[in-house]
């Protein structure tokens, strides 16, 4: 499986044109821990029976009044206790936070001018022209699906032989290096498809939280757990807890409470870009109520070596070692010709978020590692309609945008419980028509 992932990544990299970037979208906002009051953050590094726990709190007030009491499952020696760097946890928070991305529709006049639509084509296949499909068929290639996502074209391809697929890709502006035929052929023999995209990426990340320096404790125990019950004794209402689990194997989940994925990859109205914090809080609170306030929510699960889109860069090997990821190689003393840190390897991060109190969470959180390395992220999408001067009749385009905007309004109402009429009142419907 590791070989497949590495080879597939290589193929996908060479498929895109030389001017393309890694992701089709623009990251614009993230739902970090600052969105919620009384939020605590805990990093759990786990491998076999070894655990390193780093704890940060959003304590406000005179630091002399600050205290923390954390039960641990074994005897702790002095050398097992350290003071961590809050900036590393801030970085981890930013990297794993649910994110908002945006797309901009291209000029509809240019768009329709360069594409023809076969009458038999379904609405789900806007990007593949009849000519493109015919040329593909002549090479033994089938365009099984095509999508226009903002300004990005995505194709799902199958083929009868690698040589025809490679020739067709080269004919259509994709750069395929020599020697790719054997790799492509091995996938075709397994009846695999190909995801092909022309994409663009610009990312923007801002950090800057205020926390006390986190405490860090290392220990060995067969118990993989986080004690939360003491924290409810002096709590004023519900508390927000974020757990970032770093393992070699894969996703971490709770065993004594349900672990639930939050809704993701939803299209939202444009105005949510300015109200993302309100949206995310409302959505999270509704999902919490839906689960009877007894669920732990998955917000992110990803291999630390990369991200797509990146709300922040992956953590460096140095930062991961600061958190206790002891299996990451030490790069100290090695000269580097690049200002960018080397990507971390063999570290999988899980971000869990729970809103808890004593009544709904009477037990400490018990965890288990899984072998599931499937990627997941809380991701929400803004699609901006074309707002430039039109050089053609765009009434059909505006009609399709209005239909899309109505779907976005309905989606937002479903996710948050907000009044649908209030939502529609904030939307600037295309063409000025509601």
N, C-alpha and C positions, 0 to 999 in steps of 0.2 A: 504493500500500500504506500509506503514512503517513497519507493521508486516511482510509482505511478504519479504521485503528486508532484514530485520534482520534475519529471519529464513533461507532464501536462503543462506545468507552469512555463517551462522552456518553450513549448510549442505555442502557447498562448502569447508569450512575449514576442516571438518573432512574427506572429500573424498580424499584429497591429502595424499600422504604417509608422514610419520613422518619426513623424511629427506628433504622434499621439502620446498621451500620458496614461497613467494606470487606472484611472477611475472616471466614470462619466457623471460628474456632478460637482457641485461646489458646496463644501461644508460651511454652514453659516452659524450654527448654534449647538450647544450641548446641554444636556440636563445633568449637570454635576451636582455634588452634594449640597452646594450652596442654595439650591432651590428649596430645601426643607430645613425646618428649625429642629434643634435638639438632635442633630445628626452625629452619630459616632461612626468611625471607620476602623476596621480591623483587617489586617493582611495576614492570611494564613498560608504559610509555606509548608507543604506536606510531601514527604517521600518515605515510604515504608512506615516505620513508627516514629520518625523524626518530625518534629513540628517546630517552626519558628513563628511566633505570633507578635505582630507589631500593632500597637493600639494608639489611636489618635482620637481626640474628643474636641467638640466645638465649645469648650469651656469659655465662658465670659465672666469677667470679674477679676478681683484681686487674686493673683496666682497663689498667694499664701493660703487661700481657701480651697485650693484644688486638691483632691485626693481620688485615688482609684483603688478599688479592691477587686481582684480578679482571681477566682479559683483556678488552680492548675492541677493536672492529674498526677504530678510527681514532685519529688524534692527538687528545689531550684538552688543551684550554687551561684556564687557571685559572678563567676565568669560566664554564666548563662544569661546575664541581664545586661542590656545595653540601652543607650539612648539613640533613637533613630533620627533620620532627617525628614522633616515634614514635607520638604519639597519633593521627595521621591514619592510619597503617598499622593501628593497633589498631582504629580505627573501620572501616576497610575489611575487616579480618579478621572483625569481628563482623557486619558487614552481609552478607558472603558465606558465612558459616559454615553447614554443614549444621545443621538445626534439628529440634527435637522439639516437636510441638504436641499439644494435648489437647482432647478433646471430652467432654461429659457427657451421658449418655442422659437424656431428659426422663422425668417421671413416667409410667410405662407405663399407669397407670389413666387419666390425663388423655389420654394419647396415643391409646389405643384407644377412649376415649369420644368423641372428636371426629372419628374417621376410620372410614369403613366400607370393607370390603375386598370387592370384586367377586370371585367365585370364579374368573372367567376371567383375572384380573390375574396377571401373573408376579411372582415374588418380588423382581425387580429394580425394581418400580415401587410402593414402599410409600406414597409421599407423596401421590399423586393419588387422590382419592376418586372413587367412581362419579359422584356429583353434579357434582364439578368437571369430570370428563371430559365429561359430558353437556352441561353449560353451555358448555364450550369448543367442542364439536361444533356447537352451535346458532349459534355465532359464526363458524364456518368455521375454528376453531383445533383443532389436533391436539396433544395432550400425548404426545410420542413417547417420553419417558423422564422418570421422576421418582425422586428419591432422598432419603432421609432420612439425613443425615450428622450424627449427634449431635442437636443441637437445631435444625438448619438444614434447610430445605426447598429443593430445587433442581429446577427444571423445564427440560426441553428442549422447545421449542415450534416448530411450523411452522404456517403459516396460508395461506389462499387469498387474503386481501386484508388490507391494513394496517388499514382501519377496524374490521374485526371483531376483529383482534388487540388493537388499542388499547382498544376498548370492553371486551373481556374482561379485560384487565389492570386497567383502572380499576375494573371491577366487583369484582375480587378484591383490592382494597386497594393496588394499585401506582399510583404517581403519575406519570402521563405528561403532559408539558407540551404546550401547543398548538403546532402546527407540526411535530409528530413524524411525522405521517403520511407525508410525502414521503421522509423518511429511512428509515423502516421499509419503505415500499414498494420502495425501491431495493434493499434486501436481499432482499426476497421475490422480486423479479424475477431475482435471481441464485441462487435456490433455496437461500438460506441459512436456517439455523435460529437459534433464540434461546436463549441460556442465561440463565435467570432465577433469581435466588437472593434469599432473605431471610437476611441474615447479621449477624454480630456480631464485633467485634474488640477485644481488649485485648492490648497488647504490653508486654513487660517486658525491658529490656536492661541488662546490667551490663558495664562495661568495667573495665580495670585491669590491664594487663600491665606487666612490667618488662623493658625493653630498653635497650641503648645507642641513642643517637640514630642514625638511619639515614644512610648516605652516599648521595648522589644525583649521578649523572653524566648529562650530555646529550651526544648525538653524532648525526651523520648518517652512515648507511651503508645499503647495500642488503641487508646481512646482518641478519636478524631472529633473534637467537640469544641463548642464555644459557650461558656457560661454566661447567661444573660439574666438569670433570675435576681441576682443581687442588684442589678441595675434598675429593676422595677420598683425597688423598695422606696426610694426617695424621688421617684419620677413624678413629674406633674403632667399627667396625661400620657399620650403615646410617645414613643421614642422611635426615631429613624435609625436603622442600622444598615451599614454597607459592609459586606464581607467580600474581600478580594482573595480568592484562593489560587495559589500558584502550585502546579504539580507537573510531573513529567508525563503523566498518563493521559489526562483528559478532563472533561467537565466534572465539577463537584456539585453534589446535590444534598439536600437534607433528607434524612431517613425517617425522622419522627414528625415531620410536617411536609405538606405538599410543596414541591418545587414547580412553579408555574412560569411559562414564558409569557412575557407581556406582548400585547398586540404590536406588530411591527410592519414596516414597509407600507405604511398607509399614506395616501395622497390627502393633503390638507389644504384649506383655502389660504390664499396669499397672506391675509392679515395675521395668521398664526405666527408668521416670522417675527412680528413685533410682540407677540403674546405667547411665546413658546413656553416660558416658565409657568404661566397660568394654565396653558393646555396640559403640560405634563403632570402638574400636580392634580388637576381635575381627573385626568385619565387614570393616574395611579390610584387615586382615592376610590374611583369607581370600580377598578379591578379588585382592589382590596375588599370592598364591600361584597362584590360578586363572589369572592372566595370565603365569605363569612369571617373575614379579618383573621384568618388562620393560615395564610399561605406565605411562602417565601418566594420572591419573584426573581427570575433570571433576567438581567438587563444586558449581559454581554458574555460571550464565550468564544475565545479566539486563540489561535496560535500567536505567541508573542513575537514571532519573527516578522509579522507584517500586519497590515490593517487595510480596510477598504470600505468606506473612505476613512481617512485618519483624522480623528478629532484631536490627536496629538501623536507625536512620533512614538513608536514602540520604545520601551525602556531599554537602556543599554545594559551590557553585561555588568558594568560597575554598579549601576543602580539596583539591579536584581540581586547582586551579592550583598548590597547594603540591607536588603529586605530578608536576607537569609537563604537565598537560592544557592545552596552550596555546591550544586552539581554543575553550575555554569563555569566554564573555563576562565581562569584569571589571565587577563590580557596585559597586566602591568609589565612595564619594561620593554614592550614591543613598540617599535617605531610605527607611526601611522602616517600615511601620505594623504589621508582624507580627514576633513574636519568633521565628517559625519561618523557617529559611533557605529561600530559593527553591530549588526542585528543579533539579538539574542536567539539562541536555538534551544529546541527541546524544552520549552516552557509554555504551558497552556494556562491561560488565565480565565477564571470564572468570576463574574461580578453578580452578587446576590444582594437584593434590597428587601428589607422587611420593616414594616411598621408594626410595633408590638407593644403590648402591655401585659400585666400579670394575668388578667382574666382570659386572654386569648392565647397566650404563650406561657403556660404554666411550667414547661420543661425547658431545659437548656437545649441549644441547637446541636444535634448530632449529625455528622456529615459522613459521606462516603465518596471516594474517588470512583469515577467510571472510566471506561475505555472510549467513551464518546468524544471524538474530536471534531464533531460537526460544528461549523461556525454559525454563530448567531449574534445579532446585535439589535438593539432598539434603534430603529431608523425610521425617520418620518420625512416626507417629501413635499416640497413646494414647487409647483410648476407655474411659471410666469407666462401668461399669454403674450403674443407679439403685440407691441404697442407703437411700432413705427408707422411711417407713412406707407400706405398701400398703393401699389402700382397695378393692381388687378382687382377683380371682384372677390372679396374675401367673405362674402355672406355665409357660404357653406362652412368655412373655417370658424367664423364667429359662432355659428349655431352649434358646432361640435364642442367649442370651448364652453359655451353656456351649459351644455349637457354635462361636461366634465365638472364644471363648477358646482352644479347641483349635486352631483355624486359626492364631491368633496364636502359639501355642507352636510349631507346626510351622514357621511362617515364621521365627521367631527361630532355631530350630535350623538351618534351611537357611542363613540369612545368616551365622551365627557359627561353626557347628560345635559349639556347646554341646550337652551331653547332653540329650535330650528329657525324660527322667525328672526330671533336676534342674530343668529349666524348669517342668515341671508341678508340682513340689513347691513352687514359689514363687508359684503362681497361686492366688488365692482364688476358686475356681469358684462361680458363681452358685448360690444355694440350698444351698450346702455340699455339693453333689454333684459327684463327679469323673467 
